[in-house]
């Protein structure tokens, strides 16, 4: 990777991490965002335990995609680094990963319940429920815990990159949400949506949910995604 390319990725990852508390997704230092450069074989991630109000580009850690080595950085990378690496290695479409402990999504994760599709707000981003993993086994927790956390997401999605693209988040049982996207900012956007639809779902379930028709959900997803998408004005951004 060129120094210019690495500097650009650092700026992107820093900006995405700083958005976490502003978006209401981070309490204390609970959360992290990373971004990958696949051609260079590295990803950049937040360091472990550094408060967001002190975080700078110099704090960020560059990690080798192949083996998890720290390539650049004086601090320890996020404890969730191996989970990010596991997802990057499994799904080629992923360019950024966000992990949070946002309360509504965590509530579903702790209850081991997927976030159901109850309306069009959900269907605008996710083509189906946000799924929840099985709990990790004792053996998975004892050895390579963080990498295995990524692997149970991979198994949940059956290693299907297309499914990862159309359902860009998952809940790890008893833990919380991981979201991903084309880059660091897209992954954070999906984490924001995941938390919002979790809150909406909880209120809807309390009121008594009625399943929406599938054709309505399909219409909302396809107007934003795929070859026939027509939502927005990309040239105006």
MOLIN-V393209 format. One record per pair of residues at least 12 apart in sequence whose ideal C-beta (glycine too) atoms are under 7 Angstrom apart, sorted by the first residue. I is the first residue (numbers start at 1). J is the second residue. D is the distance in whole Angstrom. If there is no record, write none. Layout:
# MOLIN-V393209
<<I J D> <I J D>>
This chain:
# MOLIN-V393209
<<1 37 5> <1 40 3> <1 42 6> <5 37 6> <5 40 7> <6 62 7> <9 35 5> <9 37 6> <9 44 5> <10 44 6> <10 57 5> <10 60 5> <11 57 7> <12 35 5> <12 183 7> <12 184 5> <12 185 7> <13 33 6> <13 34 6> <13 35 5> <13 44 4> <13 60 6> <13 184 5> <14 55 7> <14 57 5> <14 60 6> <16 33 4> <16 96 7> <16 184 4> <16 185 5> <16 188 5> <17 32 7> <17 33 5> <17 46 5> <17 52 7> <17 55 6> <18 52 6> <18 55 7> <19 188 6> <20 33 7> <20 52 7> <20 100 7> <20 188 7> <21 52 5> <23 192 5> <25 100 4> <25 102 5> <25 191 6> <25 192 7> <25 195 6> <26 52 7> <26 100 6> <27 101 7> <29 49 5> <29 50 7> <29 51 6> <30 101 4> <31 99 6> <31 100 4> <31 101 6> <32 45 6> <32 46 4> <32 78 4> <32 80 6> <32 99 5> <33 46 6> <33 96 7> <33 98 5> <33 184 5> <33 187 7> <33 188 6> <34 84 5> <34 96 7> <34 97 5> <34 184 7> <35 95 7> <35 96 5> <35 183 6> <35 184 4> <36 65 7> <36 88 5> <36 95 6> <41 64 6> <41 65 5> <41 66 6> <42 62 5> <42 63 6> <42 64 6> <42 65 6> <42 71 6> <43 63 6> <43 65 6> <43 84 7> <43 88 6> <44 60 5> <44 62 5> <45 60 7> <45 61 6> <45 63 6> <45 77 5> <45 78 5> <45 81 6> <45 84 6> <46 60 7> <46 78 5> <47 59 5> <47 60 7> <47 61 5> <47 75 4> <47 76 6> <47 77 6> <47 78 7> <48 76 5> <48 77 6> <48 78 5> <48 79 5> <50 75 7> <59 75 6> <60 73 7> <61 73 4> <61 75 6> <61 77 4> <63 77 6> <63 81 6> <63 85 7> <65 85 6> <65 88 6> <65 89 7> <68 81 7> <68 82 6> <68 85 6> <79 146 6> <80 99 5> <80 146 6> <81 146 7> <82 146 4> <82 147 4> <82 150 7> <83 99 7> <83 146 5> <83 147 7> <83 149 5> <83 150 4> <83 178 7> <84 97 5> <86 147 5> <86 150 3> <86 151 6> <86 154 7> <87 150 5> <87 153 6> <87 180 6> <90 154 4> <90 159 6> <91 161 5> <91 164 4> <92 161 6> <93 161 5> <93 164 6> <93 165 5> <94 164 7> <94 180 5> <95 181 7> <95 182 5> <95 183 4> <96 180 6> <96 181 5> <96 183 5> <96 184 4> <96 185 7> <96 186 6> <96 187 4> <97 178 7> <97 180 5> <97 187 5> <98 179 5> <98 187 4> <98 188 5> <98 191 4> <99 178 5> <100 176 6> <100 177 6> <100 191 5> <101 176 5> <102 177 7> <102 195 4> <104 195 6> <104 198 4> <104 199 4> <104 202 6> <105 171 6> <105 176 6> <105 177 4> <105 194 5> <105 195 5> <105 198 4> <106 176 5> <107 202 7> <108 132 7> <108 171 6> <108 198 6> <109 132 6> <109 171 4> <109 172 6> <109 173 6> <109 174 7> <109 175 6> <109 176 5> <109 177 7> <110 174 6> <112 132 6> <112 173 5> <113 132 6> <114 129 4> <114 130 6> <114 131 5> <114 132 5> <115 129 6> <115 130 4> <115 197 6> <115 198 5> <115 201 5> <116 129 5> <116 201 6> <117 129 6> <117 217 6> <118 201 6> <118 204 5> <118 209 5> <118 212 7> <119 212 6> <120 216 6> <120 217 7> <120 220 4> <121 197 6> <121 200 6> <122 197 4> <123 217 4> <123 220 4> <123 221 5> <124 220 5> <124 221 7> <124 224 6> <125 190 7> <125 193 5> <126 167 5> <127 166 4> <127 167 6> <127 221 5> <128 167 5> <130 167 7> <130 169 5> <130 170 7> <130 171 6> <130 194 6> <131 156 6> <131 170 5> <131 171 7> <132 171 4> <132 173 6> <133 152 4> <133 153 6> <133 156 5> <133 170 7> <133 171 7> <133 172 5> <133 173 5> <134 152 6> <134 173 6> <135 173 5> <135 174 6> <136 148 6> <136 149 7> <136 152 6> <149 172 6> <152 172 7> <153 170 5> <153 172 7> <153 178 6> <156 170 6> <157 170 7> <164 180 7> <168 180 5> <168 181 6> <168 190 5> <169 190 5> <169 191 7> <169 194 5> <177 191 7> <177 194 5> <179 191 4> <179 194 5>>
